[in-house]
Amino acid sequence: MDKYFNELNTAIFSLLTEGEILKSSMWGENSQFIRINNSKIRQTGIVKDLSYSMTLIANKKQVSYSLTITGILDTDKNKLESILNQLREDINQVPEDPFIVYPSSNKCSEEKHKGDLLPIEDAVKKLMPIIQGTDLTGLWASGLIYTGVANSIGQVHWFETETFSLDYSL
């Protein structure tokens, strides 16, 4: 997903005019959830969620917009370009902001943590034998979560981790 974030940022940052600064962030997950009640699977599903936020700074003013995006590059680039144009109109309607924090660094970081997760197709058959014979109620969650921030000055920070949790009561 970091490559996707970088591609979106490259596209949207290339549209900026002189005097404009853009800050962006993206966060999301690709996770499996299994709801268990009385040691039986009651619900299972996959969550794919992807959100993007952008803040335009120009003329000592700033405006922001956040949205859920599709993960389809051309669709998302077109939507973000449209939002950037709307932010350019909106910024003329707001007063100067004396508390703007201007990006001043182009330092970057990347942190990725690979997990040893159960494959999605195996999770139920691996969990069920362990909980049989108990009265267990709980939630299994497993997958990738991520977040990134960037700005048009050149700063990019990315964090992702594969994680799991079994929250239960006996």
C-alpha positions in Angstrom: 0.0 0.0 0.0 3.0 2.3 0.5 3.6 2.2 -3.3 -0.1 3.2 -3.9 0.2 6.1 -1.4 3.4 7.3 -3.2 1.7 7.1 -6.6 -1.3 9.1 -5.4 1.0 11.7 -3.8 3.1 12.0 -6.9 0.0 12.6 -9.1 -1.6 15.1 -6.8 1.6 17.0 -5.8 2.4 17.5 -9.5 -0.8 19.6 -9.8 0.3 22.2 -7.3 1.0 25.7 -8.3 3.6 28.1 -6.9 2.9 29.0 -3.3 0.8 25.9 -2.6 1.8 23.2 -0.1 -0.2 20.0 0.3 -0.1 17.6 3.3 -1.6 14.2 2.8 -2.3 11.1 4.9 -3.6 7.7 4.1 -4.7 4.9 6.5 -6.5 1.6 6.2 -6.6 -2.1 6.8 -7.1 -5.4 5.0 -8.3 -7.6 7.8 -10.3 -10.8 8.5 -12.8 -10.8 11.4 -14.4 -13.9 12.9 -17.2 -13.5 15.5 -17.5 -16.5 17.8 -20.4 -17.2 20.3 -20.8 -20.4 22.3 -17.7 -21.7 20.5 -19.4 -21.5 17.1 -18.6 -19.2 14.2 -21.4 -16.7 14.0 -20.0 -14.3 11.5 -16.9 -14.0 9.4 -15.8 -11.4 6.9 -13.1 -9.4 5.3 -12.7 -5.6 5.8 -10.8 -3.6 3.2 -10.9 0.0 4.2 -8.9 2.9 2.7 -9.0 6.6 3.6 -7.1 9.6 2.4 -6.9 13.1 3.8 -5.4 16.2 2.3 -4.7 19.7 3.6 -4.0 22.6 1.2 -1.9 25.5 2.6 -1.7 28.8 0.6 -1.6 32.5 1.4 -1.4 31.8 5.2 -4.6 29.8 5.0 -5.4 26.1 5.1 -8.4 23.9 4.3 -8.7 20.1 4.6 -10.8 17.2 3.2 -10.9 13.5 4.1 -12.6 10.7 2.2 -12.7 7.0 1.7 -11.0 6.0 -1.5 -11.4 3.0 -3.8 -7.8 1.6 -4.2 -8.3 2.0 -8.0 -5.5 4.4 -9.1 -7.2 6.3 -11.9 -10.5 6.6 -10.1 -8.8 7.9 -6.9 -6.4 10.3 -8.8 -9.4 11.9 -10.6 -11.4 12.2 -7.4 -8.4 13.8 -5.5 -7.8 16.2 -8.4 -11.4 17.3 -8.2 -11.1 17.8 -4.4 -7.9 19.8 -4.8 -9.7 22.1 -7.2 -12.5 22.5 -4.6 -10.0 23.2 -1.9 -8.5 25.9 -4.0 -12.0 27.5 -4.2 -12.6 27.0 -0.5 -9.3 28.5 0.7 -10.4 31.9 -0.6 -13.4 31.8 1.8 -11.5 31.2 5.0 -9.5 33.7 7.1 -5.8 33.6 7.6 -4.7 30.9 10.1 -2.0 32.2 12.5 -1.5 28.7 13.8 -0.5 26.9 10.6 2.4 24.4 11.0 4.3 24.6 7.8 6.2 21.5 6.8 9.9 22.3 6.9 11.6 18.9 6.6 12.0 16.4 3.9 13.1 13.6 6.2 11.4 10.3 5.6 10.9 7.1 7.5 9.5 3.6 6.8 8.6 0.9 9.2 7.1 -2.4 8.2 6.4 -5.3 10.5 5.7 -8.7 8.9 3.5 -11.1 10.9 3.2 -14.8 11.0 -0.6 -14.8 10.3 -2.9 -17.6 9.7 -3.9 -17.6 6.0 -7.5 -16.3 5.6 -8.7 -19.6 4.1 -7.3 -21.5 7.1 -8.3 -19.4 10.1 -11.6 -21.1 10.9 -10.2 -24.6 10.6 -7.2 -23.8 12.7 -9.2 -22.0 15.5 -12.2 -24.3 15.8 -10.3 -27.4 17.2 -8.7 -25.3 19.9 -12.0 -23.8 21.2 -14.2 -26.9 21.0 -15.5 -28.1 24.4 -15.5 -24.6 25.9 -18.1 -21.9 26.1 -16.1 -19.2 24.3 -17.4 -15.9 23.0 -15.0 -13.6 21.2 -13.6 -11.9 18.2 -10.7 -13.0 16.0 -9.1 -10.2 14.0 -6.1 -10.6 11.8 -4.5 -8.7 8.9 -2.6 -5.7 7.7 -3.1 -2.2 9.1 -1.2 0.9 7.8 -0.8 4.6 7.9 1.3 7.2 6.0 1.8 10.9 6.0 3.5 13.0 3.3 3.8 16.6 2.1 4.7 18.3 -1.1 8.0 19.4 0.4 9.2 15.8 0.1 8.6 14.3 3.5 7.1 10.8 3.6 6.5 8.6 6.7 5.0 5.1 6.4 4.1 2.5 9.0 2.4 -0.9 8.5 2.1 -4.0 10.5 0.5 -7.4 10.2 -1.2 -8.2 13.5 -3.8 -10.5 15.0 -5.9 -10.6 18.1 -8.2 -13.0 19.8 -10.4 -11.1 22.3 -12.5 -13.7 24.2 -14.4 -14.6 27.3 -14.8 -18.1 28.7 
